[in-house]
Amino acid sequence: MAIFRAKAGFYRKTKAEISDQSYDQEIFAIPGIYSNNRNPLNNELIYFYSILTTEANELMR
């Protein structure tokens, strides 16, 4: 299953978490994939997700 989440900013993981937000621009979408499965040992539902990324452009470097 594919997911597309609307966001007004995003986080970059470094030694400290950084939030990049733009309050004067429209919301943008981040593509990702999502799945869930049950742990066979305890029947607990486990969620898996990943956000699809690419190399940073000049503005973000």
MOVEN-V319472 format. One record per residue. RES is the residue in three letters. PHI is phi in whole degrees, -180 to 180 (999 if undefined). D_CENTER is the distance of its C-alpha to the mean C-alpha in whole Angstrom. Layout:
res->{RES:RES}
phi->{PHI:PHI}
d_center->{D_CENTER:D_CENTER}
This chain:
res->{MET:ALA:ILE:PHE:ARG:ALA:LYS:ALA:GLY:PHE:TYR:ARG:LYS:THR:LYS:ALA:GLU:ILE:SER:ASP:GLN:SER:TYR:ASP:GLN:GLU:ILE:PHE:ALA:ILE:PRO:GLY:ILE:TYR:SER:ASN:ASN:ARG:ASN:PRO:LEU:ASN:ASN:GLU:LEU:ILE:TYR:PHE:TYR:SER:ILE:LEU:THR:THR:GLU:ALA:ASN:GLU:LEU:MET:ARG}
phi->{999:-100:-126:-134:-107:-79:-139:-108:-167:-150:-109:-112:-88:-133:-62:-123:-72:-119:-111:-105:-130:-125:-87:-105:-120:-71:-66:-120:-105:-119:-76:-159:-124:-143:-156:-142:-154:-98:-70:-68:-80:-131:64:-73:-80:-115:-104:-124:-152:-148:-101:-79:-129:-146:-64:-69:-83:-60:-61:-85:-75}
d_center->{15:12:10:9:8:10:10:12:11:8:8:10:11:15:18:17:14:14:12:13:14:17:19:21:19:18:14:12:10:7:8:7:9:10:14:16:19:22:24:27:29:28:26:23:20:17:14:12:8:6:4:7:9:12:15:15:18:21:20:17:19}
